Amino acid sequence: MPARHAAARRRRPGDLLVRVGAVVFALGVLAVLAILVPFLTGARRSAPASLDLLALLLPLGLGLALLGLLRSARSHQA
């Protein structure tokens, strides 16, 4: 049994990219929610431009996570 657990803890090539991508994606989701909630509640104020830029983290995080998954899958094939 210990051998399986040791192998499961070993870091694969794309693991870091997946984790970083997930964090960046979560920050992007929070920025999108910060933009949408005032709009949906009827507030007449506009969101600051910095939130618009932070919302771009969502697709960036998705791309990083997918790149990490691709890298991890390619390492298993070799």
Kinemage of the C-alpha trace (Angstrom):
@kinemage 1
@onewidth
@group {chain A} dominant
@subgroup {mainchain}
@vectorlist {calphas} color= white
{ca met a 1} P 0.000 0.000 0.000
{ca pro a 2} L 2.666 2.632 0.794
{ca ala a 3} L 4.059 2.391 -2.736
{ca arg a 4} L 0.768 3.522 -4.252
{ca his a 5} L 0.547 6.506 -1.941
{ca ala a 6} L 4.122 7.530 -2.704
{ca ala a 7} L 3.413 7.373 -6.430
{ca ala a 8} L 0.240 9.413 -6.000
{ca arg a 9} L 2.145 12.196 -4.223
{ca arg a 10} L 4.733 12.545 -6.970
{ca arg a 11} L 4.278 15.786 -8.891
{ca arg a 12} L 3.597 15.461 -12.578
{ca pro a 13} L 4.740 18.034 -15.144
{ca gly a 14} L 1.434 19.889 -15.496
{ca asp a 15} L 0.312 19.910 -11.859
{ca leu a 16} L 1.625 23.376 -11.069
{ca leu a 17} L 0.010 24.869 -14.179
{ca val a 18} L -3.337 23.326 -13.243
{ca arg a 19} L -3.175 24.716 -9.711
{ca val a 20} L -2.097 28.187 -10.827
{ca gly a 21} L -4.763 28.132 -13.529
{ca ala a 22} L -7.440 27.246 -10.994
{ca val a 23} L -6.449 30.140 -8.720
{ca val a 24} L -6.318 32.618 -11.611
{ca phe a 25} L -9.679 31.326 -12.879
{ca ala a 26} L -11.230 31.777 -9.425
{ca leu a 27} L -9.965 35.371 -9.254
{ca gly a 28} L -11.497 36.012 -12.666
{ca val a 29} L -14.831 34.572 -11.539
{ca leu a 30} L -14.813 36.828 -8.478
{ca ala a 31} L -14.127 39.848 -10.699
{ca val a 32} L -16.987 38.921 -13.035
{ca leu a 33} L -19.318 38.536 -10.056
{ca ala a 34} L -18.196 41.909 -8.714
{ca ile a 35} L -19.140 43.415 -12.077
{ca leu a 36} L -22.460 41.596 -12.500
{ca val a 37} L -23.968 41.823 -9.018
{ca pro a 38} L -24.388 45.631 -8.989
{ca phe a 39} L -25.699 45.488 -12.549
{ca leu a 40} L -28.267 42.819 -11.695
{ca thr a 41} L -29.388 44.562 -8.505
{ca gly a 42} L -30.157 47.738 -10.401
{ca ala a 43} L -27.329 49.950 -9.172
{ca arg a 44} L -26.626 52.783 -11.579
{ca arg a 45} L -22.891 52.966 -10.991
{ca ser a 46} L -20.392 51.557 -13.429
{ca ala a 47} L -17.643 49.167 -12.423
{ca pro a 48} L -14.080 50.464 -12.347
{ca ala a 49} L -11.854 49.604 -15.287
{ca ser a 50} L -9.606 47.583 -13.002
{ca leu a 51} L -12.415 45.057 -12.521
{ca asp a 52} L -12.767 44.759 -16.277
{ca leu a 53} L -9.082 43.936 -16.500
{ca leu a 54} L -9.331 41.461 -13.636
{ca ala a 55} L -12.211 39.735 -15.419
{ca leu a 56} L -9.739 38.836 -18.161
{ca leu a 57} L -8.113 36.488 -15.659
{ca leu a 58} L -10.996 34.051 -16.135
{ca pro a 59} L -10.080 32.907 -19.670
{ca leu a 60} L -6.382 33.170 -18.829
{ca gly a 61} L -6.833 30.800 -15.881
{ca leu a 62} L -8.858 28.417 -18.006
{ca gly a 63} L -6.116 28.381 -20.605
{ca leu a 64} L -3.395 27.758 -18.026
{ca ala a 65} L -5.329 24.871 -16.477
{ca leu a 66} L -6.008 23.298 -19.858
{ca leu a 67} L -2.362 23.674 -20.812
{ca gly a 68} L -1.381 21.943 -17.572
{ca leu a 69} L -3.802 19.102 -18.240
{ca leu a 70} L -2.444 18.701 -21.759
{ca arg a 71} L 1.104 18.661 -20.452
{ca ser a 72} L 0.218 16.099 -17.805
{ca ala a 73} L -1.546 13.860 -20.350
{ca arg a 74} L 1.416 14.014 -22.722
{ca ser a 75} L 3.786 12.961 -19.953
{ca his a 76} L 1.690 9.844 -19.321
{ca gln a 77} L 1.880 8.831 -22.979
{ca ala a 78} L 5.663 8.912 -23.128
